[in-house]
Amino acid sequence: MIENNLIFWIVQAFILLLGIAVGHSFILLKIRKEENKKRELELALLKKRAEILKQGKKVADDLEEVLYKAKIQQEIDDIIRKDENH
């Protein structure tokens, strides 16, 4: 009778340890999956940031060109007005 109880409790202990091991593995798997998603999002963010910086530089260059052309046009208009007044 005591031997049967001892075997029963040993089997129960092994089942408990197996459950803990499986649960621990499952939790680690979920954590790694979330970390991988986080890394993927960070990489996507870095790509988008690089694209946005390129677009921002292009917009700044275009704006600088437009301002330069506007200043030249203003100087031309000023010269034409001076010639008309004389």
PyMOL Python script that loads the backbone (N, CA, C, O; Angstrom):
from pymol import cmd

cmd.read_pdbstr("""\
ATOM      1  N   MET A   1       0.825  -1.202   0.000  1.00  0.00           N
ATOM      2  CA  MET A   1       0.000   0.000   0.000  1.00  0.00           C
ATOM      3  C   MET A   1       0.864   1.258   0.000  1.00  0.00           C
ATOM      4  O   MET A   1       0.603   2.199  -0.749  1.00  0.00           O
ATOM      5  N   ILE A   2       1.902   1.266   0.853  1.00  0.00           N
ATOM      6  CA  ILE A   2       2.787   2.421   0.923  1.00  0.00           C
ATOM      7  C   ILE A   2       3.561   2.565  -0.381  1.00  0.00           C
ATOM      8  O   ILE A   2       3.789   3.676  -0.857  1.00  0.00           O
ATOM      9  N   GLU A   3       3.965   1.424  -0.960  1.00  0.00           N
ATOM     10  CA  GLU A   3       4.693   1.462  -2.222  1.00  0.00           C
ATOM     11  C   GLU A   3       3.821   2.043  -3.338  1.00  0.00           C
ATOM     12  O   GLU A   3       4.312   2.801  -4.175  1.00  0.00           O
ATOM     13  N   ASN A   4       2.546   1.696  -3.355  1.00  0.00           N
ATOM     14  CA  ASN A   4       1.617   2.230  -4.357  1.00  0.00           C
ATOM     15  C   ASN A   4       1.458   3.733  -4.196  1.00  0.00           C
ATOM     16  O   ASN A   4       1.458   4.472  -5.181  1.00  0.00           O
ATOM     17  N   ASN A   5       1.321   4.192  -2.942  1.00  0.00           N
ATOM     18  CA  ASN A   5       1.202   5.638  -2.699  1.00  0.00           C
ATOM     19  C   ASN A   5       2.471   6.372  -3.111  1.00  0.00           C
ATOM     20  O   ASN A   5       2.410   7.454  -3.695  1.00  0.00           O
ATOM     21  N   LEU A   6       3.611   5.782  -2.806  1.00  0.00           N
ATOM     22  CA  LEU A   6       4.889   6.400  -3.154  1.00  0.00           C
ATOM     23  C   LEU A   6       5.032   6.529  -4.672  1.00  0.00           C
ATOM     24  O   LEU A   6       5.438   7.575  -5.178  1.00  0.00           O
ATOM     25  N   ILE A   7       4.694   5.460  -5.389  1.00  0.00           N
ATOM     26  CA  ILE A   7       4.751   5.494  -6.856  1.00  0.00           C
ATOM     27  C   ILE A   7       3.773   6.538  -7.391  1.00  0.00           C
ATOM     28  O   ILE A   7       4.102   7.292  -8.308  1.00  0.00           O
ATOM     29  N   PHE A   8       2.563   6.579  -6.813  1.00  0.00           N
ATOM     30  CA  PHE A   8       1.554   7.559  -7.231  1.00  0.00           C
ATOM     31  C   PHE A   8       2.079   8.985  -7.069  1.00  0.00           C
ATOM     32  O   PHE A   8       1.934   9.795  -7.984  1.00  0.00           O
ATOM     33  N   TRP A   9       2.681   9.305  -5.934  1.00  0.00           N
ATOM     34  CA  TRP A   9       3.190  10.653  -5.689  1.00  0.00           C
ATOM     35  C   TRP A   9       4.396  10.986  -6.564  1.00  0.00           C
ATOM     36  O   TRP A   9       4.570  12.131  -6.982  1.00  0.00           O
ATOM     37  N   ILE A  10       5.223   9.985  -6.836  1.00  0.00           N
ATOM     38  CA  ILE A  10       6.363  10.212  -7.739  1.00  0.00           C
ATOM     39  C   ILE A  10       5.853  10.523  -9.146  1.00  0.00           C
ATOM     40  O   ILE A  10       6.351  11.436  -9.805  1.00  0.00           O
ATOM     41  N   VAL A  11       4.852   9.756  -9.604  1.00  0.00           N
ATOM     42  CA  VAL A  11       4.266  10.001 -10.927  1.00  0.00           C
ATOM     43  C   VAL A  11       3.626  11.392 -10.956  1.00  0.00           C
ATOM     44  O   VAL A  11       3.773  12.119 -11.938  1.00  0.00           O
ATOM     45  N   GLN A  12       2.927  11.761  -9.898  1.00  0.00           N
ATOM     46  CA  GLN A  12       2.310  13.095  -9.817  1.00  0.00           C
ATOM     47  C   GLN A  12       3.369  14.199  -9.869  1.00  0.00           C
ATOM     48  O   GLN A  12       3.170  15.231 -10.510  1.00  0.00           O
ATOM     49  N   ALA A  13       4.488  13.973  -9.191  1.00  0.00           N
ATOM     50  CA  ALA A  13       5.575  14.967  -9.207  1.00  0.00           C
ATOM     51  C   ALA A  13       6.148  15.111 -10.617  1.00  0.00           C
ATOM     52  O   ALA A  13       6.405  16.224 -11.077  1.00  0.00           O
ATOM     53  N   PHE A  14       6.347  13.982 -11.300  1.00  0.00           N
ATOM     54  CA  PHE A  14       6.851  14.041 -12.680  1.00  0.00           C
ATOM     55  C   PHE A  14       5.859  14.747 -13.604  1.00  0.00           C
ATOM     56  O   PHE A  14       6.264  15.525 -14.468  1.00  0.00           O
ATOM     57  N   ILE A  15       4.588  14.483 -13.430  1.00  0.00           N
ATOM     58  CA  ILE A  15       3.562  15.143 -14.245  1.00  0.00           C
ATOM     59  C   ILE A  15       3.581  16.650 -13.988  1.00  0.00           C
ATOM     60  O   ILE A  15       3.464  17.444 -14.922  1.00  0.00           O
ATOM     61  N   LEU A  16       3.730  17.043 -12.718  1.00  0.00           N
ATOM     62  CA  LEU A  16       3.804  18.457 -12.367  1.00  0.00           C
ATOM     63  C   LEU A  16       5.031  19.110 -13.020  1.00  0.00           C
ATOM     64  O   LEU A  16       4.936  20.191 -13.602  1.00  0.00           O
ATOM     65  N   LEU A  17       6.174  18.440 -12.912  1.00  0.00           N
ATOM     66  CA  LEU A  17       7.396  18.977 -13.520  1.00  0.00           C
ATOM     67  C   LEU A  17       7.277  19.072 -15.039  1.00  0.00           C
ATOM     68  O   LEU A  17       7.749  20.034 -15.643  1.00  0.00           O
ATOM     69  N   LEU A  18       6.646  18.073 -15.652  1.00  0.00           N
ATOM     70  CA  LEU A  18       6.430  18.101 -17.098  1.00  0.00           C
ATOM     71  C   LEU A  18       5.533  19.281 -17.489  1.00  0.00           C
ATOM     72  O   LEU A  18       5.796  19.978 -18.470  1.00  0.00           O
ATOM     73  N   GLY A  19       4.488  19.487 -16.717  1.00  0.00           N
ATOM     74  CA  GLY A  19       3.587  20.622 -16.975  1.00  0.00           C
ATOM     75  C   GLY A  19       4.313  21.950 -16.851  1.00  0.00           C
ATOM     76  O   GLY A  19       4.125  22.851 -17.669  1.00  0.00           O
ATOM     77  N   ILE A  20       5.149  22.065 -15.818  1.00  0.00           N
ATOM     78  CA  ILE A  20       5.913  23.303 -15.629  1.00  0.00           C
ATOM     79  C   ILE A  20       6.874  23.510 -16.799  1.00  0.00           C
ATOM     80  O   ILE A  20       7.005  24.627 -17.299  1.00  0.00           O
ATOM     81  N   ALA A  21       7.547  22.446 -17.239  1.00  0.00           N
ATOM     82  CA  ALA A  21       8.503  22.544 -18.350  1.00  0.00           C
ATOM     83  C   ALA A  21       7.798  22.928 -19.646  1.00  0.00           C
ATOM     84  O   ALA A  21       8.288  23.780 -20.387  1.00  0.00           O
ATOM     85  N   VAL A  22       6.666  22.315 -19.924  1.00  0.00           N
ATOM     86  CA  VAL A  22       5.914  22.631 -21.141  1.00  0.00           C
ATOM     87  C   VAL A  22       5.395  24.066 -21.080  1.00  0.00           C
ATOM     88  O   VAL A  22       5.482  24.799 -22.065  1.00  0.00           O
ATOM     89  N   GLY A  23       4.863  24.464 -19.944  1.00  0.00           N
ATOM     90  CA  GLY A  23       4.378  25.836 -19.789  1.00  0.00           C
ATOM     91  C   GLY A  23       5.500  26.847 -19.955  1.00  0.00           C
ATOM     92  O   GLY A  23       5.316  27.878 -20.601  1.00  0.00           O
ATOM     93  N   HIS A  24       6.650  26.562 -19.384  1.00  0.00           N
ATOM     94  CA  HIS A  24       7.803  27.458 -19.503  1.00  0.00           C
ATOM     95  C   HIS A  24       8.229  27.588 -20.962  1.00  0.00           C
ATOM     96  O   HIS A  24       8.504  28.692 -21.432  1.00  0.00           O
ATOM     97  N   SER A  25       8.285  26.477 -21.673  1.00  0.00           N
ATOM     98  CA  SER A  25       8.659  26.485 -23.095  1.00  0.00           C
ATOM     99  C   SER A  25       7.644  27.283 -23.911  1.00  0.00           C
ATOM    100  O   SER A  25       8.023  28.047 -24.799  1.00  0.00           O
ATOM    101  N   PHE A  26       6.379  27.109 -23.617  1.00  0.00           N
ATOM    102  CA  PHE A  26       5.324  27.835 -24.329  1.00  0.00           C
ATOM    103  C   PHE A  26       5.453  29.337 -24.108  1.00  0.00           C
ATOM    104  O   PHE A  26       5.331  30.122 -25.048  1.00  0.00           O
ATOM    105  N   ILE A  27       5.698  29.729 -22.873  1.00  0.00           N
ATOM    106  CA  ILE A  27       5.856  31.156 -22.562  1.00  0.00           C
ATOM    107  C   ILE A  27       7.088  31.722 -23.262  1.00  0.00           C
ATOM    108  O   ILE A  27       7.028  32.824 -23.807  1.00  0.00           O
ATOM    109  N   LEU A  28       8.203  30.994 -23.260  1.00  0.00           N
ATOM    110  CA  LEU A  28       9.404  31.451 -23.962  1.00  0.00           C
ATOM    111  C   LEU A  28       9.156  31.582 -25.458  1.00  0.00           C
ATOM    112  O   LEU A  28       9.645  32.519 -26.090  1.00  0.00           O
ATOM    113  N   LEU A  29       8.406  30.658 -26.023  1.00  0.00           N
ATOM    114  CA  LEU A  29       8.071  30.717 -27.442  1.00  0.00           C
ATOM    115  C   LEU A  29       7.268  31.984 -27.759  1.00  0.00           C
ATOM    116  O   LEU A  29       7.542  32.666 -28.746  1.00  0.00           O
ATOM    117  N   LYS A  30       6.286  32.290 -26.924  1.00  0.00           N
ATOM    118  CA  LYS A  30       5.486  33.496 -27.136  1.00  0.00           C
ATOM    119  C   LYS A  30       6.335  34.761 -26.994  1.00  0.00           C
ATOM    120  O   LYS A  30       6.172  35.712 -27.759  1.00  0.00           O
ATOM    121  N   ILE A  31       7.233  34.768 -26.020  1.00  0.00           N
ATOM    122  CA  ILE A  31       8.101  35.930 -25.816  1.00  0.00           C
ATOM    123  C   ILE A  31       9.001  36.132 -27.028  1.00  0.00           C
ATOM    124  O   ILE A  31       9.158  37.260 -27.495  1.00  0.00           O
ATOM    125  N   ARG A  32       9.592  35.066 -27.542  1.00  0.00           N
ATOM    126  CA  ARG A  32      10.459  35.175 -28.724  1.00  0.00           C
ATOM    127  C   ARG A  32       9.671  35.648 -29.933  1.00  0.00           C
ATOM    128  O   ARG A  32      10.168  36.443 -30.730  1.00  0.00           O
ATOM    129  N   LYS A  33       8.451  35.166 -30.071  1.00  0.00           N
ATOM    130  CA  LYS A  33       7.604  35.587 -31.189  1.00  0.00           C
ATOM    131  C   LYS A  33       7.338  37.093 -31.110  1.00  0.00           C
ATOM    132  O   LYS A  33       7.408  37.791 -32.122  1.00  0.00           O
ATOM    133  N   GLU A  34       7.037  37.585 -29.921  1.00  0.00           N
ATOM    134  CA  GLU A  34       6.794  39.018 -29.740  1.00  0.00           C
ATOM    135  C   GLU A  34       8.067  39.828 -29.987  1.00  0.00           C
ATOM    136  O   GLU A  34       8.006  40.913 -30.565  1.00  0.00           O
ATOM    137  N   GLU A  35       9.215  39.310 -29.556  1.00  0.00           N
ATOM    138  CA  GLU A  35      10.480  39.998 -29.795  1.00  0.00           C
ATOM    139  C   GLU A  35      10.783  40.071 -31.289  1.00  0.00           C
ATOM    140  O   GLU A  35      11.280  41.086 -31.778  1.00  0.00           O
ATOM    141  N   ASN A  36      10.483  38.992 -32.012  1.00  0.00           N
ATOM    142  CA  ASN A  36      10.695  38.994 -33.459  1.00  0.00           C
ATOM    143  C   ASN A  36       9.793  40.018 -34.144  1.00  0.00           C
ATOM    144  O   ASN A  36      10.224  40.721 -35.057  1.00  0.00           O
ATOM    145  N   LYS A  37       8.538  40.099 -33.696  1.00  0.00           N
ATOM    146  CA  LYS A  37       7.630  41.115 -34.247  1.00  0.00           C
ATOM    147  C   LYS A  37       8.170  42.512 -33.975  1.00  0.00           C
ATOM    148  O   LYS A  37       8.126  43.382 -34.845  1.00  0.00           O
ATOM    149  N   LYS A  38       8.677  42.722 -32.776  1.00  0.00           N
ATOM    150  CA  LYS A  38       9.221  44.021 -32.401  1.00  0.00           C
ATOM    151  C   LYS A  38      10.402  44.373 -33.304  1.00  0.00           C
ATOM    152  O   LYS A  38      10.506  45.502 -33.784  1.00  0.00           O
ATOM    153  N   ARG A  39      11.291  43.406 -33.534  1.00  0.00           N
ATOM    154  CA  ARG A  39      12.451  43.645 -34.409  1.00  0.00           C
ATOM    155  C   ARG A  39      12.000  43.969 -35.829  1.00  0.00           C
ATOM    156  O   ARG A  39      12.547  44.871 -36.464  1.00  0.00           O
ATOM    157  N   GLU A  40      11.006  43.240 -36.327  1.00  0.00           N
ATOM    158  CA  GLU A  40      10.497  43.501 -37.672  1.00  0.00           C
ATOM    159  C   GLU A  40       9.922  44.913 -37.767  1.00  0.00           C
ATOM    160  O   GLU A  40      10.144  45.616 -38.753  1.00  0.00           O
ATOM    161  N   LEU A  41       9.187  45.318 -36.746  1.00  0.00           N
ATOM    162  CA  LEU A  41       8.621  46.665 -36.742  1.00  0.00           C
ATOM    163  C   LEU A  41       9.713  47.726 -36.676  1.00  0.00           C
ATOM    164  O   LEU A  41       9.611  48.762 -37.333  1.00  0.00           O
ATOM    165  N   GLU A  42      10.756  47.476 -35.889  1.00  0.00           N
ATOM    166  CA  GLU A  42      11.863  48.419 -35.809  1.00  0.00           C
ATOM    167  C   GLU A  42      12.569  48.549 -37.151  1.00  0.00           C
ATOM    168  O   GLU A  42      12.925  49.652 -37.564  1.00  0.00           O
ATOM    169  N   LEU A  43      12.772  47.424 -37.834  1.00  0.00           N
ATOM    170  CA  LEU A  43      13.408  47.463 -39.156  1.00  0.00           C
ATOM    171  C   LEU A  43      12.534  48.209 -40.164  1.00  0.00           C
ATOM    172  O   LEU A  43      13.037  48.997 -40.966  1.00  0.00           O
ATOM    173  N   ALA A  44      11.231  47.958 -40.121  1.00  0.00           N
ATOM    174  CA  ALA A  44      10.313  48.670 -41.018  1.00  0.00           C
ATOM    175  C   ALA A  44      10.334  50.165 -40.724  1.00  0.00           C
ATOM    176  O   ALA A  44      10.296  50.985 -41.642  1.00  0.00           O
ATOM    177  N   LEU A  45      10.395  50.516 -39.444  1.00  0.00           N
ATOM    178  CA  LEU A  45      10.450  51.921 -39.052  1.00  0.00           C
ATOM    179  C   LEU A  45      11.723  52.579 -39.558  1.00  0.00           C
ATOM    180  O   LEU A  45      11.686  53.714 -40.032  1.00  0.00           O
ATOM    181  N   LEU A  46      12.847  51.881 -39.464  1.00  0.00           N
ATOM    182  CA  LEU A  46      14.107  52.429 -39.962  1.00  0.00           C
ATOM    183  C   LEU A  46      14.058  52.635 -41.472  1.00  0.00           C
ATOM    184  O   LEU A  46      14.566  53.636 -41.978  1.00  0.00           O
ATOM    185  N   LYS A  47      13.448  51.695 -42.195  1.00  0.00           N
ATOM    186  CA  LYS A  47      13.305  51.853 -43.644  1.00  0.00           C
ATOM    187  C   LYS A  47      12.452  53.071 -43.969  1.00  0.00           C
ATOM    188  O   LYS A  47      12.815  53.891 -44.812  1.00  0.00           O
ATOM    189  N   LYS A  48      11.320  53.178 -43.295  1.00  0.00           N
ATOM    190  CA  LYS A  48      10.422  54.312 -43.545  1.00  0.00           C
ATOM    191  C   LYS A  48      11.104  55.624 -43.193  1.00  0.00           C
ATOM    192  O   LYS A  48      10.956  56.617 -43.907  1.00  0.00           O
ATOM    193  N   ARG A  49      11.848  55.631 -42.102  1.00  0.00           N
ATOM    194  CA  ARG A  49      12.542  56.845 -41.679  1.00  0.00           C
ATOM    195  C   ARG A  49      13.549  57.269 -42.749  1.00  0.00           C
ATOM    196  O   ARG A  49      13.667  58.456 -43.055  1.00  0.00           O
ATOM    197  N   ALA A  50      14.269  56.307 -43.315  1.00  0.00           N
ATOM    198  CA  ALA A  50      15.237  56.613 -44.367  1.00  0.00           C
ATOM    199  C   ALA A  50      14.531  57.174 -45.600  1.00  0.00           C
ATOM    200  O   ALA A  50      15.005  58.133 -46.209  1.00  0.00           O
ATOM    201  N   GLU A  51      13.400  56.575 -45.964  1.00  0.00           N
ATOM    202  CA  GLU A  51      12.635  57.067 -47.114  1.00  0.00           C
ATOM    203  C   GLU A  51      12.123  58.480 -46.858  1.00  0.00           C
ATOM    204  O   GLU A  51      12.179  59.335 -47.742  1.00  0.00           O
ATOM    205  N   ILE A  52      11.627  58.720 -45.655  1.00  0.00           N
ATOM    206  CA  ILE A  52      11.090  60.040 -45.325  1.00  0.00           C
ATOM    207  C   ILE A  52      12.196  61.086 -45.335  1.00  0.00           C
ATOM    208  O   ILE A  52      11.985  62.210 -45.791  1.00  0.00           O
ATOM    209  N   LEU A  53      13.375  60.722 -44.832  1.00  0.00           N
ATOM    210  CA  LEU A  53      14.500  61.658 -44.852  1.00  0.00           C
ATOM    211  C   LEU A  53      14.898  62.004 -46.282  1.00  0.00           C
ATOM    212  O   LEU A  53      15.195  63.159 -46.584  1.00  0.00           O
ATOM    213  N   LYS A  54      14.903  60.993 -47.173  1.00  0.00           N
ATOM    214  CA  LYS A  54      15.210  61.247 -48.577  1.00  0.00           C
ATOM    215  C   LYS A  54      14.172  62.185 -49.194  1.00  0.00           C
ATOM    216  O   LYS A  54      14.517  63.126 -49.909  1.00  0.00           O
ATOM    217  N   GLN A  55      12.901  61.917 -48.909  1.00  0.00           N
ATOM    218  CA  GLN A  55      11.835  62.757 -49.450  1.00  0.00           C
ATOM    219  C   GLN A  55      11.924  64.167 -48.880  1.00  0.00           C
ATOM    220  O   GLN A  55      11.707  65.142 -49.600  1.00  0.00           O
ATOM    221  N   GLY A  56      12.239  64.281 -47.598  1.00  0.00           N
ATOM    222  CA  GLY A  56      12.373  65.601 -46.975  1.00  0.00           C
ATOM    223  C   GLY A  56      13.516  66.385 -47.588  1.00  0.00           C
ATOM    224  O   GLY A  56      13.399  67.593 -47.794  1.00  0.00           O
ATOM    225  N   LYS A  57      14.613  65.716 -47.881  1.00  0.00           N
ATOM    226  CA  LYS A  57      15.751  66.385 -48.520  1.00  0.00           C
ATOM    227  C   LYS A  57      15.370  66.847 -49.914  1.00  0.00           C
ATOM    228  O   LYS A  57      15.739  67.945 -50.331  1.00  0.00           O
ATOM    229  N   LYS A  58      14.629  66.010 -50.642  1.00  0.00           N
ATOM    230  CA  LYS A  58      14.199  66.379 -51.994  1.00  0.00           C
ATOM    231  C   LYS A  58      13.270  67.588 -51.930  1.00  0.00           C
ATOM    232  O   LYS A  58      13.397  68.510 -52.735  1.00  0.00           O
ATOM    233  N   VAL A  59      12.350  67.592 -50.991  1.00  0.00           N
ATOM    234  CA  VAL A  59      11.425  68.722 -50.843  1.00  0.00           C
ATOM    235  C   VAL A  59      12.198  69.991 -50.494  1.00  0.00           C
ATOM    236  O   VAL A  59      11.909  71.064 -51.025  1.00  0.00           O
ATOM    237  N   ALA A  60      13.180  69.869 -49.603  1.00  0.00           N
ATOM    238  CA  ALA A  60      13.984  71.032 -49.222  1.00  0.00           C
ATOM    239  C   ALA A  60      14.763  71.556 -50.420  1.00  0.00           C
ATOM    240  O   ALA A  60      14.850  72.767 -50.620  1.00  0.00           O
ATOM    241  N   ASP A  61      15.327  70.657 -51.216  1.00  0.00           N
ATOM    242  CA  ASP A  61      16.051  71.083 -52.420  1.00  0.00           C
ATOM    243  C   ASP A  61      15.114  71.769 -53.410  1.00  0.00           C
ATOM    244  O   ASP A  61      15.456  72.803 -53.984  1.00  0.00           O
ATOM    245  N   ASP A  62      13.925  71.185 -53.609  1.00  0.00           N
ATOM    246  CA  ASP A  62      12.947  71.794 -54.516  1.00  0.00           C
ATOM    247  C   ASP A  62      12.521  73.173 -54.020  1.00  0.00           C
ATOM    248  O   ASP A  62      12.396  74.112 -54.806  1.00  0.00           O
ATOM    249  N   LEU A  63      12.302  73.286 -52.727  1.00  0.00           N
ATOM    250  CA  LEU A  63      11.897  74.572 -52.152  1.00  0.00           C
ATOM    251  C   LEU A  63      13.003  75.606 -52.320  1.00  0.00           C
ATOM    252  O   LEU A  63      12.738  76.762 -52.648  1.00  0.00           O
ATOM    253  N   GLU A  64      14.232  75.187 -52.096  1.00  0.00           N
ATOM    254  CA  GLU A  64      15.361  76.100 -52.264  1.00  0.00           C
ATOM    255  C   GLU A  64      15.451  76.576 -53.713  1.00  0.00           C
ATOM    256  O   GLU A  64      15.725  77.748 -53.971  1.00  0.00           O
ATOM    257  N   GLU A  65      15.220  75.667 -54.651  1.00  0.00           N
ATOM    258  CA  GLU A  65      15.262  76.030 -56.071  1.00  0.00           C
ATOM    259  C   GLU A  65      14.150  77.015 -56.416  1.00  0.00           C
ATOM    260  O   GLU A  65      14.376  77.981 -57.144  1.00  0.00           O
ATOM    261  N   VAL A  66      12.952  76.773 -55.895  1.00  0.00           N
ATOM    262  CA  VAL A  66      11.826  77.679 -56.153  1.00  0.00           C
ATOM    263  C   VAL A  66      12.107  79.066 -55.568  1.00  0.00           C
ATOM    264  O   VAL A  66      11.845  80.079 -56.217  1.00  0.00           O
ATOM    265  N   LEU A  67      12.636  79.110 -54.357  1.00  0.00           N
ATOM    266  CA  LEU A  67      12.961  80.401 -53.748  1.00  0.00           C
ATOM    267  C   LEU A  67      14.028  81.138 -54.554  1.00  0.00           C
ATOM    268  O   LEU A  67      13.951  82.356 -54.717  1.00  0.00           O
ATOM    269  N   TYR A  68      15.010  80.415 -55.053  1.00  0.00           N
ATOM    270  CA  TYR A  68      16.060  81.018 -55.869  1.00  0.00           C
ATOM    271  C   TYR A  68      15.467  81.595 -57.153  1.00  0.00           C
ATOM    272  O   TYR A  68      15.795  82.716 -57.544  1.00  0.00           O
ATOM    273  N   LYS A  69      14.596  80.830 -57.808  1.00  0.00           N
ATOM    274  CA  LYS A  69      13.955  81.320 -59.042  1.00  0.00           C
ATOM    275  C   LYS A  69      13.069  82.524 -58.756  1.00  0.00           C
ATOM    276  O   LYS A  69      13.017  83.461 -59.554  1.00  0.00           O
ATOM    277  N   ALA A  70      12.369  82.506 -57.616  1.00  0.00           N
ATOM    278  CA  ALA A  70      11.514  83.640 -57.267  1.00  0.00           C
ATOM    279  C   ALA A  70      12.353  84.888 -57.021  1.00  0.00           C
ATOM    280  O   ALA A  70      11.966  85.984 -57.425  1.00  0.00           O
ATOM    281  N   LYS A  71      13.491  84.731 -56.366  1.00  0.00           N
ATOM    282  CA  LYS A  71      14.363  85.882 -56.115  1.00  0.00           C
ATOM    283  C   LYS A  71      14.899  86.440 -57.428  1.00  0.00           C
ATOM    284  O   LYS A  71      14.945  87.657 -57.609  1.00  0.00           O
ATOM    285  N   ILE A  72      15.308  85.558 -58.350  1.00  0.00           N
ATOM    286  CA  ILE A  72      15.788  86.011 -59.660  1.00  0.00           C
ATOM    287  C   ILE A  72      14.677  86.749 -60.397  1.00  0.00           C
ATOM    288  O   ILE A  72      14.915  87.801 -60.989  1.00  0.00           O
ATOM    289  N   GLN A  73      13.471  86.203 -60.361  1.00  0.00           N
ATOM    290  CA  GLN A  73      12.342  86.858 -61.036  1.00  0.00           C
ATOM    291  C   GLN A  73      12.063  88.222 -60.410  1.00  0.00           C
ATOM    292  O   GLN A  73      11.739  89.173 -61.121  1.00  0.00           O
ATOM    293  N   GLN A  74      12.183  88.323 -59.101  1.00  0.00           N
ATOM    294  CA  GLN A  74      11.963  89.606 -58.429  1.00  0.00           C
ATOM    295  C   GLN A  74      13.024  90.614 -58.843  1.00  0.00           C
ATOM    296  O   GLN A  74      12.707  91.782 -59.070  1.00  0.00           O
ATOM    297  N   GLU A  75      14.270  90.187 -58.944  1.00  0.00           N
ATOM    298  CA  GLU A  75      15.329  91.094 -59.376  1.00  0.00           C
ATOM    299  C   GLU A  75      15.103  91.544 -60.813  1.00  0.00           C
ATOM    300  O   GLU A  75      15.328  92.708 -61.146  1.00  0.00           O
ATOM    301  N   ILE A  76      14.656  90.619 -61.666  1.00  0.00           N
ATOM    302  CA  ILE A  76      14.349  90.983 -63.057  1.00  0.00           C
ATOM    303  C   ILE A  76      13.218  92.000 -63.091  1.00  0.00           C
ATOM    304  O   ILE A  76      13.282  92.980 -63.833  1.00  0.00           O
ATOM    305  N   ASP A  77      12.180  91.769 -62.287  1.00  0.00           N
ATOM    306  CA  ASP A  77      11.049  92.706 -62.242  1.00  0.00           C
ATOM    307  C   ASP A  77      11.503  94.073 -61.742  1.00  0.00           C
ATOM    308  O   ASP A  77      11.058  95.098 -62.259  1.00  0.00           O
ATOM    309  N   ASP A  78      12.385  94.101 -60.741  1.00  0.00           N
ATOM    310  CA  ASP A  78      12.901  95.378 -60.222  1.00  0.00           C
ATOM    311  C   ASP A  78      13.685  96.122 -61.297  1.00  0.00           C
ATOM    312  O   ASP A  78      13.553  97.339 -61.428  1.00  0.00           O
ATOM    313  N   ILE A  79      14.490  95.412 -62.059  1.00  0.00           N
ATOM    314  CA  ILE A  79      15.271  96.042 -63.134  1.00  0.00           C
ATOM    315  C   ILE A  79      14.337  96.578 -64.206  1.00  0.00           C
ATOM    316  O   ILE A  79      14.557  97.677 -64.716  1.00  0.00           O
ATOM    317  N   ILE A  80      13.305  95.831 -64.557  1.00  0.00           N
ATOM    318  CA  ILE A  80      12.345  96.292 -65.578  1.00  0.00           C
ATOM    319  C   ILE A  80      11.622  97.541 -65.101  1.00  0.00           C
ATOM    320  O   ILE A  80      11.419  98.469 -65.884  1.00  0.00           O
ATOM    321  N   ARG A  81      11.225  97.583 -63.815  1.00  0.00           N
ATOM    322  CA  ARG A  81      10.538  98.770 -63.272  1.00  0.00           C
ATOM    323  C   ARG A  81      11.450  99.985 -63.287  1.00  0.00           C
ATOM    324  O   ARG A  81      11.002 101.090 -63.592  1.00  0.00           O
ATOM    325  N   LYS A  82      12.715  99.799 -62.963  1.00  0.00           N
ATOM    326  CA  LYS A  82      13.668 100.923 -62.971  1.00  0.00           C
ATOM    327  C   LYS A  82      13.824 101.465 -64.379  1.00  0.00           C
ATOM    328  O   LYS A  82      13.891 102.677 -64.586  1.00  0.00           O
ATOM    329  N   ASP A  83      13.882 100.550 -65.356  1.00  0.00           N
ATOM    330  CA  ASP A  83      14.036 100.993 -66.750  1.00  0.00           C
ATOM    331  C   ASP A  83      12.778 101.733 -67.217  1.00  0.00           C
ATOM    332  O   ASP A  83      12.879 102.689 -67.985  1.00  0.00           O
ATOM    333  N   GLU A  84      11.612 101.306 -66.768  1.00  0.00           N
ATOM    334  CA  GLU A  84      10.355 101.954 -67.158  1.00  0.00           C
ATOM    335  C   GLU A  84      10.238 103.341 -66.538  1.00  0.00           C
ATOM    336  O   GLU A  84       9.653 104.236 -67.149  1.00  0.00           O
ATOM    337  N   ASN A  85      10.769 103.535 -65.360  1.00  0.00           N
ATOM    338  CA  ASN A  85      10.688 104.828 -64.667  1.00  0.00           C
ATOM    339  C   ASN A  85      11.648 105.842 -65.264  1.00  0.00           C
ATOM    340  O   ASN A  85      11.424 107.041 -65.097  1.00  0.00           O
ATOM    341  N   HIS A  86      12.676 105.440 -65.934  1.00  0.00           N
ATOM    342  CA  HIS A  86      13.661 106.378 -66.489  1.00  0.00           C
ATOM    343  C   HIS A  86      13.260 106.777 -67.827  1.00  0.00           C
ATOM    344  O   HIS A  86      13.954 107.564 -68.470  1.00  0.00           O
TER     345      HIS A  86
END
""", "prot")
cmd.dss("prot")
cmd.show_as("cartoon", "prot")
cmd.util.cbc("prot")
cmd.orient("prot")
